[in-house]
Amino acid sequence: MVLPVKITINDTAHLAHTVDITDTGARLGALRTQLQTGAIISLQRGANKAKFRIVWIRHLAPNELQAGVECLEPQAKFWGVDLSDRNQAEKKKDMQALMTFLASHSKSAM
């Protein structure tokens, strides 16, 4: 889900957006500043603020990054969206994929 966010790194604010979100973290896009894994950043979505740790960084272009972040200060509905339905839908999709895999695997073993 793409949501605009403000990231503060060393007292400097940067605009970015989410690419994916969960209740415990996110993948951020449109980052155009130097980042280091393990660094603690402040992320703001609307009036909500929390500290996040950068878990991984991917260079997409010379001046554009994506980063995976995990929340260090979990808050209910930090993103302003209810993720409970999404989590249930993802679990159901994962279960269907597993069942399809198992069914195809058992047919090929015969």
KOLGU-4560 file (N, C-alpha, C; in nm, 3 decimals, padded with zeros to 5 digits):
<recs>
<n_xx: 00.085 n_yy: -00.117 n_zz: 00.000 ca_xx: 00.000 ca_yy: 00.000 ca_zz: 00.000 c_xx: 00.090 c_yy: 00.124 c_zz: 00.000 mol: A seq: 1 type: MET>
<n_xx: 00.067 n_yy: 00.213 n_zz: -00.091 ca_xx: 00.148 ca_yy: 00.333 ca_zz: -00.104 c_xx: 00.087 c_yy: 00.445 c_zz: -00.019 mol: A seq: 2 type: VAL>
<n_xx: 00.166 n_yy: 00.490 n_zz: 00.079 ca_xx: 00.124 ca_yy: 00.599 ca_zz: 00.167 c_xx: 00.240 c_yy: 00.697 c_zz: 00.181 mol: A seq: 3 type: LEU>
<n_xx: 00.213 n_yy: 00.828 n_zz: 00.177 ca_xx: 00.322 ca_yy: 00.924 ca_zz: 00.197 c_xx: 00.368 c_yy: 00.924 c_zz: 00.343 mol: A seq: 4 type: PRO>
<n_xx: 00.499 n_yy: 00.938 n_zz: 00.363 ca_xx: 00.556 ca_yy: 00.942 ca_zz: 00.497 c_xx: 00.667 c_yy: 01.046 c_zz: 00.501 mol: A seq: 5 type: VAL>
<n_xx: 00.696 n_yy: 01.092 n_zz: 00.623 ca_xx: 00.809 ca_yy: 01.180 ca_zz: 00.645 c_xx: 00.909 c_yy: 01.104 c_zz: 00.731 mol: A seq: 6 type: LYS>
<n_xx: 01.034 n_yy: 01.101 n_zz: 00.687 ca_xx: 01.140 ca_yy: 01.031 ca_zz: 00.757 c_xx: 01.237 c_yy: 01.134 c_zz: 00.811 mol: A seq: 7 type: ILE>
<n_xx: 01.273 n_yy: 01.119 n_zz: 00.937 ca_xx: 01.373 ca_yy: 01.208 ca_zz: 00.996 c_xx: 01.496 c_yy: 01.126 c_zz: 01.030 mol: A seq: 8 type: THR>
<n_xx: 01.609 n_yy: 01.169 n_zz: 00.971 ca_xx: 01.738 ca_yy: 01.104 ca_zz: 00.992 c_xx: 01.835 c_yy: 01.212 c_zz: 01.036 mol: A seq: 9 type: ILE>
<n_xx: 01.889 n_yy: 01.198 n_zz: 01.156 ca_xx: 01.984 ca_yy: 01.297 ca_zz: 01.208 c_xx: 01.929 c_yy: 01.439 c_zz: 01.201 mol: A seq: 10 type: ASN>
<n_xx: 01.807 n_yy: 01.457 n_zz: 01.245 ca_xx: 01.738 ca_yy: 01.588 ca_zz: 01.250 c_xx: 01.711 c_yy: 01.649 c_zz: 01.112 mol: A seq: 11 type: ASP>
<n_xx: 01.721 n_yy: 01.570 n_zz: 01.006 ca_xx: 01.689 ca_yy: 01.617 ca_zz: 00.872 c_xx: 01.570 c_yy: 01.539 c_zz: 00.820 mol: A seq: 12 type: THR>
<n_xx: 01.466 n_yy: 01.611 n_zz: 00.774 ca_xx: 01.344 ca_yy: 01.547 ca_zz: 00.726 c_xx: 01.352 c_yy: 01.519 c_zz: 00.576 mol: A seq: 13 type: ALA>
<n_xx: 01.298 n_yy: 01.403 n_zz: 00.537 ca_xx: 01.293 ca_yy: 01.361 ca_zz: 00.397 c_xx: 01.154 c_yy: 01.307 c_zz: 00.369 mol: A seq: 14 type: HIS>
<n_xx: 01.104 n_yy: 01.329 n_zz: 00.249 ca_xx: 00.976 ca_yy: 01.273 ca_zz: 00.208 c_xx: 00.999 c_yy: 01.142 c_zz: 00.135 mol: A seq: 15 type: LEU>
<n_xx: 00.912 n_yy: 01.047 n_zz: 00.158 ca_xx: 00.920 ca_yy: 00.917 ca_zz: 00.093 c_xx: 00.779 c_yy: 00.860 c_zz: 00.088 mol: A seq: 16 type: ALA>
<n_xx: 00.767 n_yy: 00.733 n_zz: 00.052 ca_xx: 00.638 ca_yy: 00.666 ca_zz: 00.055 c_xx: 00.659 c_yy: 00.518 c_zz: 00.088 mol: A seq: 17 type: HIS>
<n_xx: 00.554 n_yy: 00.457 n_zz: 00.136 ca_xx: 00.559 ca_yy: 00.314 ca_zz: 00.161 c_xx: 00.535 c_yy: 00.241 c_zz: 00.030 mol: A seq: 18 type: THR>
<n_xx: 00.590 n_yy: 00.121 n_zz: 00.020 ca_xx: 00.563 ca_yy: 00.033 ca_zz: -00.092 c_xx: 00.475 c_yy: -00.081 c_zz: -00.041 mol: A seq: 19 type: VAL>
<n_xx: 00.515 n_yy: -00.136 n_zz: 00.073 ca_xx: 00.438 ca_yy: -00.239 ca_zz: 00.144 c_xx: 00.435 c_yy: -00.200 c_zz: 00.291 mol: A seq: 20 type: ASP>
<n_xx: 00.327 n_yy: -00.236 n_zz: 00.360 ca_xx: 00.320 ca_yy: -00.211 ca_zz: 00.503 c_xx: 00.270 c_yy: -00.335 c_zz: 00.576 mol: A seq: 21 type: ILE>
<n_xx: 00.314 n_yy: -00.349 n_zz: 00.700 ca_xx: 00.261 ca_yy: -00.449 ca_zz: 00.791 c_xx: 00.240 c_yy: -00.379 c_zz: 00.925 mol: A seq: 22 type: THR>
<n_xx: 00.186 n_yy: -00.451 n_zz: 01.021 ca_xx: 00.168 ca_yy: -00.388 ca_zz: 01.152 c_xx: 00.300 c_yy: -00.375 c_zz: 01.228 mol: A seq: 23 type: ASP>
<n_xx: 00.408 n_yy: -00.435 n_zz: 01.178 ca_xx: 00.537 ca_yy: -00.427 ca_zz: 01.246 c_xx: 00.648 c_yy: -00.362 c_zz: 01.164 mol: A seq: 24 type: THR>
<n_xx: 00.620 n_yy: -00.322 n_zz: 01.041 ca_xx: 00.724 ca_yy: -00.262 ca_zz: 00.959 c_xx: 00.674 c_yy: -00.221 c_zz: 00.822 mol: A seq: 25 type: GLY>
<n_xx: 00.770 n_yy: -00.191 n_zz: 00.733 ca_xx: 00.732 ca_yy: -00.146 ca_zz: 00.599 c_xx: 00.851 c_yy: -00.155 c_zz: 00.505 mol: A seq: 26 type: ALA>
<n_xx: 00.818 n_yy: -00.149 n_zz: 00.376 ca_xx: 00.919 ca_yy: -00.127 ca_zz: 00.273 c_xx: 00.897 c_yy: 00.015 c_zz: 00.225 mol: A seq: 27 type: ARG>
<n_xx: 01.002 n_yy: 00.096 n_zz: 00.231 ca_xx: 00.993 ca_yy: 00.237 ca_zz: 00.192 c_xx: 01.056 c_yy: 00.258 c_zz: 00.056 mol: A seq: 28 type: LEU>
<n_xx: 00.999 n_yy: 00.349 n_zz: -00.021 ca_xx: 01.051 ca_yy: 00.382 ca_zz: -00.152 c_xx: 01.073 c_yy: 00.530 c_zz: -00.167 mol: A seq: 29 type: GLY>
<n_xx: 01.135 n_yy: 00.569 n_zz: -00.279 ca_xx: 01.163 ca_yy: 00.709 ca_zz: -00.312 c_xx: 01.259 c_yy: 00.774 c_zz: -00.214 mol: A seq: 30 type: ALA>
<n_xx: 01.350 n_yy: 00.694 n_zz: -00.158 ca_xx: 01.450 ca_yy: 00.747 ca_zz: -00.066 c_xx: 01.568 c_yy: 00.798 c_zz: -00.146 mol: A seq: 31 type: LEU>
<n_xx: 01.610 n_yy: 00.919 n_zz: -00.115 ca_xx: 01.719 ca_yy: 00.981 ca_zz: -00.189 c_xx: 01.825 c_yy: 01.037 c_zz: -00.094 mol: A seq: 32 type: ARG>
<n_xx: 01.855 n_yy: 00.963 n_zz: 00.009 ca_xx: 01.957 ca_yy: 01.004 ca_zz: 00.106 c_xx: 02.036 c_yy: 00.882 c_zz: 00.148 mol: A seq: 33 type: THR>
<n_xx: 02.154 n_yy: 00.902 n_zz: 00.199 ca_xx: 02.237 ca_yy: 00.790 ca_zz: 00.243 c_xx: 02.174 c_yy: 00.725 c_zz: 00.365 mol: A seq: 34 type: GLN>
<n_xx: 02.170 n_yy: 00.593 n_zz: 00.365 ca_xx: 02.115 ca_yy: 00.516 ca_zz: 00.477 c_xx: 02.213 c_yy: 00.406 c_zz: 00.513 mol: A seq: 35 type: LEU>
<n_xx: 02.203 n_yy: 00.361 n_zz: 00.638 ca_xx: 02.283 ca_yy: 00.248 ca_zz: 00.683 c_xx: 02.194 c_yy: 00.149 c_zz: 00.754 mol: A seq: 36 type: GLN>
<n_xx: 02.216 n_yy: 00.021 n_zz: 00.728 ca_xx: 02.139 ca_yy: -00.080 ca_zz: 00.800 c_xx: 02.173 c_yy: -00.068 c_zz: 00.949 mol: A seq: 37 type: THR>
<n_xx: 02.070 n_yy: -00.089 n_zz: 01.029 ca_xx: 02.085 ca_yy: -00.077 ca_zz: 01.173 c_xx: 02.058 c_yy: 00.062 c_zz: 01.226 mol: A seq: 38 type: GLY>
<n_xx: 02.056 n_yy: 00.162 n_zz: 01.138 ca_xx: 02.031 ca_yy: 00.300 ca_zz: 01.181 c_xx: 01.887 c_yy: 00.313 c_zz: 01.231 mol: A seq: 39 type: ALA>
<n_xx: 01.869 n_yy: 00.398 n_zz: 01.331 ca_xx: 01.737 ca_yy: 00.427 ca_zz: 01.385 c_xx: 01.688 c_yy: 00.557 c_zz: 01.323 mol: A seq: 40 type: ILE>
<n_xx: 01.567 n_yy: 00.552 n_zz: 01.267 ca_xx: 01.507 ca_yy: 00.670 ca_zz: 01.204 c_xx: 01.372 c_yy: 00.696 c_zz: 01.268 mol: A seq: 41 type: ILE>
<n_xx: 01.323 n_yy: 00.817 n_zz: 01.250 ca_xx: 01.188 ca_yy: 00.852 ca_zz: 01.294 c_xx: 01.100 c_yy: 00.857 c_zz: 01.171 mol: A seq: 42 type: SER>
<n_xx: 00.985 n_yy: 00.794 n_zz: 01.179 ca_xx: 00.892 ca_yy: 00.790 ca_zz: 01.068 c_xx: 00.762 c_yy: 00.854 c_zz: 01.113 mol: A seq: 43 type: LEU>
<n_xx: 00.707 n_yy: 00.942 n_zz: 01.030 ca_xx: 00.582 ca_yy: 01.008 ca_zz: 01.063 c_xx: 00.480 c_yy: 00.984 c_zz: 00.954 mol: A seq: 44 type: GLN>
<n_xx: 00.362 n_yy: 00.941 n_zz: 00.997 ca_xx: 00.248 ca_yy: 00.921 ca_zz: 00.907 c_xx: 00.132 c_yy: 00.998 c_zz: 00.968 mol: A seq: 45 type: ARG>
<n_xx: 00.097 n_yy: 01.112 n_zz: 00.909 ca_xx: -00.005 ca_yy: 01.197 ca_zz: 00.969 c_xx: 00.046 c_yy: 01.249 c_zz: 01.103 mol: A seq: 46 type: GLY>
<n_xx: -00.033 n_yy: 01.234 n_zz: 01.208 ca_xx: 00.007 ca_yy: 01.278 ca_zz: 01.341 c_xx: 00.086 c_yy: 01.171 c_zz: 01.416 mol: A seq: 47 type: ALA>
<n_xx: 00.093 n_yy: 01.050 n_zz: 01.360 ca_xx: 00.162 ca_yy: 00.940 ca_zz: 01.428 c_xx: 00.311 c_yy: 00.943 c_zz: 01.399 mol: A seq: 48 type: ASN>
<n_xx: 00.392 n_yy: 00.925 n_zz: 01.505 ca_xx: 00.537 ca_yy: 00.919 ca_zz: 01.492 c_xx: 00.587 c_yy: 00.796 c_zz: 01.567 mol: A seq: 49 type: LYS>
<n_xx: 00.692 n_yy: 00.734 n_zz: 01.512 ca_xx: 00.753 ca_yy: 00.620 ca_zz: 01.580 c_xx: 00.896 c_yy: 00.603 c_zz: 01.531 mol: A seq: 50 type: ALA>
<n_xx: 00.975 n_yy: 00.534 n_zz: 01.612 ca_xx: 01.113 ca_yy: 00.501 ca_zz: 01.576 c_xx: 01.113 c_yy: 00.367 c_zz: 01.502 mol: A seq: 51 type: LYS>
<n_xx: 01.194 n_yy: 00.361 n_zz: 01.397 ca_xx: 01.210 ca_yy: 00.240 ca_zz: 01.317 c_xx: 01.359 c_yy: 00.212 c_zz: 01.299 mol: A seq: 52 type: PHE>
<n_xx: 01.392 n_yy: 00.084 n_zz: 01.278 ca_xx: 01.529 ca_yy: 00.044 ca_zz: 01.249 c_xx: 01.534 c_yy: 00.001 c_zz: 01.102 mol: A seq: 53 type: ARG>
<n_xx: 01.637 n_yy: 00.046 n_zz: 01.032 ca_xx: 01.657 ca_yy: 00.005 ca_zz: 00.893 c_xx: 01.716 c_yy: -00.136 c_zz: 00.894 mol: A seq: 54 type: ILE>
<n_xx: 01.645 n_yy: -00.229 n_zz: 00.832 ca_xx: 01.685 ca_yy: -00.369 ca_zz: 00.831 c_xx: 01.762 c_yy: -00.404 c_zz: 00.703 mol: A seq: 55 type: VAL>
<n_xx: 01.721 n_yy: -00.351 n_zz: 00.591 ca_xx: 01.789 ca_yy: -00.376 ca_zz: 00.465 c_xx: 01.773 c_yy: -00.255 c_zz: 00.374 mol: A seq: 56 type: TRP>
<n_xx: 01.864 n_yy: -00.245 n_zz: 00.276 ca_xx: 01.863 ca_yy: -00.134 ca_zz: 00.179 c_xx: 01.886 c_yy: -00.193 c_zz: 00.041 mol: A seq: 57 type: ILE>
<n_xx: 01.812 n_yy: -00.144 n_zz: -00.057 ca_xx: 01.829 ca_yy: -00.186 ca_zz: -00.196 c_xx: 01.847 c_yy: -00.062 c_zz: -00.283 mol: A seq: 58 type: ARG>
<n_xx: 01.953 n_yy: -00.059 n_zz: -00.364 ca_xx: 01.977 ca_yy: 00.052 ca_zz: -00.457 c_xx: 01.901 c_yy: 00.023 c_zz: -00.586 mol: A seq: 59 type: HIS>
<n_xx: 01.809 n_yy: 00.112 n_zz: -00.623 ca_xx: 01.732 ca_yy: 00.095 ca_zz: -00.746 c_xx: 01.794 c_yy: 00.172 c_zz: -00.862 mol: A seq: 60 type: LEU>
<n_xx: 01.852 n_yy: 00.286 n_zz: -00.829 ca_xx: 01.916 ca_yy: 00.373 ca_zz: -00.927 c_xx: 02.026 c_yy: 00.449 c_zz: -00.852 mol: A seq: 61 type: ALA>
<n_xx: 02.111 n_yy: 00.521 n_zz: -00.924 ca_xx: 02.220 ca_yy: 00.592 ca_zz: -00.855 c_xx: 02.172 c_yy: 00.682 c_zz: -00.740 mol: A seq: 62 type: PRO>
<n_xx: 02.053 n_yy: 00.736 n_zz: -00.752 ca_xx: 02.006 ca_yy: 00.828 ca_zz: -00.649 c_xx: 01.870 c_yy: 00.788 c_zz: -00.594 mol: A seq: 63 type: ASN>
<n_xx: 01.838 n_yy: 00.657 n_zz: -00.594 ca_xx: 01.710 ca_yy: 00.612 ca_zz: -00.539 c_xx: 01.726 c_yy: 00.478 c_zz: -00.469 mol: A seq: 64 type: GLU>
<n_xx: 01.672 n_yy: 00.473 n_zz: -00.347 ca_xx: 01.682 ca_yy: 00.354 ca_zz: -00.264 c_xx: 01.545 c_yy: 00.307 c_zz: -00.220 mol: A seq: 65 type: LEU>
<n_xx: 01.539 n_yy: 00.180 n_zz: -00.183 ca_xx: 01.428 ca_yy: 00.126 ca_zz: -00.106 c_xx: 01.489 c_yy: 00.073 c_zz: 00.022 mol: A seq: 66 type: GLN>
<n_xx: 01.410 n_yy: 00.071 n_zz: 00.128 ca_xx: 01.460 ca_yy: 00.020 ca_zz: 00.255 c_xx: 01.349 c_yy: -00.055 c_zz: 00.327 mol: A seq: 67 type: ALA>
<n_xx: 01.388 n_yy: -00.161 n_zz: 00.394 ca_xx: 01.297 ca_yy: -00.234 ca_zz: 00.482 c_xx: 01.320 c_yy: -00.184 c_zz: 00.623 mol: A seq: 68 type: GLY>
<n_xx: 01.212 n_yy: -00.151 n_zz: 00.692 ca_xx: 01.223 ca_yy: -00.099 ca_zz: 00.828 c_xx: 01.132 c_yy: -00.177 c_zz: 00.922 mol: A seq: 69 type: VAL>
<n_xx: 01.178 n_yy: -00.191 n_zz: 01.047 ca_xx: 01.095 ca_yy: -00.255 ca_zz: 01.149 c_xx: 01.067 c_yy: -00.154 c_zz: 01.259 mol: A seq: 70 type: GLU>
<n_xx: 00.944 n_yy: -00.157 n_zz: 01.309 ca_xx: 00.900 ca_yy: -00.061 ca_zz: 01.409 c_xx: 00.956 c_yy: -00.098 c_zz: 01.547 mol: A seq: 71 type: CYS>
<n_xx: 01.014 n_yy: -00.001 n_zz: 01.614 ca_xx: 01.066 ca_yy: -00.020 ca_zz: 01.749 c_xx: 00.966 c_yy: 00.027 c_zz: 01.854 mol: A seq: 72 type: LEU>
<n_xx: 00.864 n_yy: 00.099 n_zz: 01.811 ca_xx: 00.761 ca_yy: 00.151 ca_zz: 01.900 c_xx: 00.623 c_yy: 00.119 c_zz: 01.841 mol: A seq: 73 type: GLU>
<n_xx: 00.584 n_yy: -00.009 n_zz: 01.844 ca_xx: 00.456 ca_yy: -00.046 ca_zz: 01.781 c_xx: 00.338 c_yy: 00.033 c_zz: 01.836 mol: A seq: 74 type: PRO>
<n_xx: 00.253 n_yy: 00.074 n_zz: 01.744 ca_xx: 00.132 ca_yy: 00.149 ca_zz: 01.778 c_xx: 00.016 c_yy: 00.090 c_zz: 01.699 mol: A seq: 75 type: GLN>
<n_xx: -00.097 n_yy: 00.082 n_zz: 01.765 ca_xx: -00.217 ca_yy: 00.035 ca_zz: 01.696 c_xx: -00.253 c_yy: 00.135 c_zz: 01.586 mol: A seq: 76 type: ALA>
<n_xx: -00.269 n_yy: 00.085 n_zz: 01.467 ca_xx: -00.311 ca_yy: 00.165 ca_zz: 01.351 c_xx: -00.216 c_yy: 00.282 c_zz: 01.321 mol: A seq: 77 type: LYS>
<n_xx: -00.085 n_yy: 00.257 n_zz: 01.334 ca_xx: 00.013 ca_yy: 00.361 ca_zz: 01.302 c_xx: -00.007 c_yy: 00.415 c_zz: 01.161 mol: A seq: 78 type: PHE>
<n_xx: -00.037 n_yy: 00.326 n_zz: 01.068 ca_xx: -00.049 ca_yy: 00.367 ca_zz: 00.927 c_xx: -00.181 c_yy: 00.435 c_zz: 00.897 mol: A seq: 79 type: TRP>
<n_xx: -00.276 n_yy: 00.428 n_zz: 00.989 ca_xx: -00.407 ca_yy: 00.487 ca_zz: 00.964 c_xx: -00.498 c_yy: 00.398 c_zz: 00.882 mol: A seq: 80 type: GLY>
<n_xx: -00.461 n_yy: 00.272 n_zz: 00.870 ca_xx: -00.541 ca_yy: 00.174 ca_zz: 00.796 c_xx: -00.553 c_yy: 00.048 c_zz: 00.880 mol: A seq: 81 type: VAL>
<n_xx: -00.664 n_yy: -00.019 n_zz: 00.865 ca_xx: -00.688 ca_yy: -00.145 ca_zz: 00.936 c_xx: -00.626 c_yy: -00.258 c_zz: 00.855 mol: A seq: 82 type: ASP>
<n_xx: -00.526 n_yy: -00.322 n_zz: 00.911 ca_xx: -00.456 ca_yy: -00.429 ca_zz: 00.840 c_xx: -00.510 c_yy: -00.568 c_zz: 00.873 mol: A seq: 83 type: LEU>
<n_xx: -00.608 n_yy: -00.577 n_zz: 00.960 ca_xx: -00.657 ca_yy: -00.710 ca_zz: 01.002 c_xx: -00.716 c_yy: -00.787 c_zz: 00.886 mol: A seq: 84 type: SER>
<n_xx: -00.797 n_yy: -00.726 n_zz: 00.800 ca_xx: -00.853 ca_yy: -00.795 ca_zz: 00.685 c_xx: -00.744 c_yy: -00.836 c_zz: 00.587 mol: A seq: 85 type: ASP>
<n_xx: -00.647 n_yy: -00.749 n_zz: 00.568 ca_xx: -00.538 ca_yy: -00.778 ca_zz: 00.476 c_xx: -00.457 c_yy: -00.898 c_zz: 00.526 mol: A seq: 86 type: ARG>
<n_xx: -00.429 n_yy: -00.901 n_zz: 00.656 ca_xx: -00.353 ca_yy: -01.012 ca_zz: 00.711 c_xx: -00.429 c_yy: -01.143 c_zz: 00.693 mol: A seq: 87 type: ASN>
<n_xx: -00.560 n_yy: -01.141 n_zz: 00.714 ca_xx: -00.641 ca_yy: -01.261 ca_zz: 00.696 c_xx: -00.640 c_yy: -01.304 c_zz: 00.550 mol: A seq: 88 type: GLN>
<n_xx: -00.652 n_yy: -01.210 n_zz: 00.459 ca_xx: -00.651 ca_yy: -01.243 ca_zz: 00.316 c_xx: -00.516 c_yy: -01.301 c_zz: 00.275 mol: A seq: 89 type: ALA>
<n_xx: -00.407 n_yy: -01.246 n_zz: 00.328 ca_xx: -00.274 ca_yy: -01.298 ca_zz: 00.296 c_xx: -00.256 c_yy: -01.439 c_zz: 00.351 mol: A seq: 90 type: GLU>
<n_xx: -00.304 n_yy: -01.463 n_zz: 00.472 ca_xx: -00.294 ca_yy: -01.597 ca_zz: 00.531 c_xx: -00.372 c_yy: -01.698 c_zz: 00.448 mol: A seq: 91 type: LYS>
<n_xx: -00.492 n_yy: -01.658 n_zz: 00.403 ca_xx: -00.574 ca_yy: -01.747 ca_zz: 00.321 c_xx: -00.505 c_yy: -01.776 c_zz: 00.188 mol: A seq: 92 type: LYS>
<n_xx: -00.445 n_yy: -01.674 n_zz: 00.128 ca_xx: -00.374 ca_yy: -01.691 ca_zz: 00.001 c_xx: -00.254 c_yy: -01.784 c_zz: 00.020 mol: A seq: 93 type: LYS>
<n_xx: -00.179 n_yy: -01.764 n_zz: 00.129 ca_xx: -00.065 ca_yy: -01.851 ca_zz: 00.157 c_xx: -00.110 c_yy: -01.996 c_zz: 00.175 mol: A seq: 94 type: ASP>
<n_xx: -00.220 n_yy: -02.016 n_zz: 00.246 ca_xx: -00.270 ca_yy: -02.150 ca_zz: 00.269 c_xx: -00.314 c_yy: -02.214 c_zz: 00.138 mol: A seq: 95 type: MET>
<n_xx: -00.380 n_yy: -02.138 n_zz: 00.051 ca_xx: -00.422 ca_yy: -02.191 ca_zz: -00.079 c_xx: -00.301 c_yy: -02.229 c_zz: -00.164 mol: A seq: 96 type: GLN>
<n_xx: -00.195 n_yy: -02.146 n_zz: -00.160 ca_xx: -00.073 ca_yy: -02.177 ca_zz: -00.235 c_xx: -00.008 c_yy: -02.305 c_zz: -00.182 mol: A seq: 97 type: ALA>
<n_xx: -00.005 n_yy: -02.321 n_zz: -00.051 ca_xx: 00.051 ca_yy: -02.441 ca_zz: 00.009 c_xx: -00.030 c_yy: -02.564 c_zz: -00.031 mol: A seq: 98 type: LEU>
<n_xx: -00.161 n_yy: -02.554 n_zz: -00.025 ca_xx: -00.246 ca_yy: -02.667 ca_zz: -00.061 c_xx: -00.229 c_yy: -02.703 c_zz: -00.208 mol: A seq: 99 type: MET>
<n_xx: -00.218 n_yy: -02.605 n_zz: -00.296 ca_xx: -00.195 ca_yy: -02.629 ca_zz: -00.439 c_xx: -00.061 c_yy: -02.699 c_zz: -00.460 mol: A seq: 100 type: THR>
<n_xx: 00.041 n_yy: -02.651 n_zz: -00.390 ca_xx: 00.173 ca_yy: -02.713 ca_zz: -00.400 c_xx: 00.169 c_yy: -02.858 c_zz: -00.354 mol: A seq: 101 type: PHE>
<n_xx: 00.108 n_yy: -02.880 n_zz: -00.239 ca_xx: 00.101 ca_yy: -03.017 ca_zz: -00.186 c_xx: 00.022 c_yy: -03.108 c_zz: -00.278 mol: A seq: 102 type: LEU>
<n_xx: -00.088 n_yy: -03.057 n_zz: -00.334 ca_xx: -00.169 ca_yy: -03.138 ca_zz: -00.425 c_xx: -00.089 c_yy: -03.174 c_zz: -00.551 mol: A seq: 103 type: ALA>
<n_xx: -00.018 n_yy: -03.077 n_zz: -00.608 ca_xx: 00.059 ca_yy: -03.105 ca_zz: -00.729 c_xx: 00.177 c_yy: -03.197 c_zz: -00.698 mol: A seq: 104 type: SER>
<n_xx: 00.234 n_yy: -03.183 n_zz: -00.581 ca_xx: 00.348 ca_yy: -03.266 ca_zz: -00.543 c_xx: 00.304 c_yy: -03.411 c_zz: -00.521 mol: A seq: 105 type: HIS>
<n_xx: 00.189 n_yy: -03.429 n_zz: -00.460 ca_xx: 00.142 ca_yy: -03.566 ca_zz: -00.434 c_xx: 00.103 c_yy: -03.637 c_zz: -00.564 mol: A seq: 106 type: SER>
<n_xx: 00.051 n_yy: -03.562 n_zz: -00.664 ca_xx: 00.017 ca_yy: -03.622 ca_zz: -00.794 c_xx: 00.142 c_yy: -03.665 c_zz: -00.870 mol: A seq: 107 type: LYS>
<n_xx: 00.247 n_yy: -03.582 n_zz: -00.861 ca_xx: 00.371 ca_yy: -03.615 ca_zz: -00.935 c_xx: 00.446 c_yy: -03.729 c_zz: -00.869 mol: A seq: 108 type: SER>
<n_xx: 00.420 n_yy: -03.756 n_zz: -00.741 ca_xx: 00.488 ca_yy: -03.865 ca_zz: -00.671 c_xx: 00.425 c_yy: -04.001 c_zz: -00.704 mol: A seq: 109 type: ALA>
<n_xx: 00.306 n_yy: -04.000 n_zz: -00.763 ca_xx: 00.236 ca_yy: -04.128 ca_zz: -00.793 c_xx: 00.289 c_yy: -04.190 c_zz: -00.918 mol: A seq: 110 type: MET>
</recs>
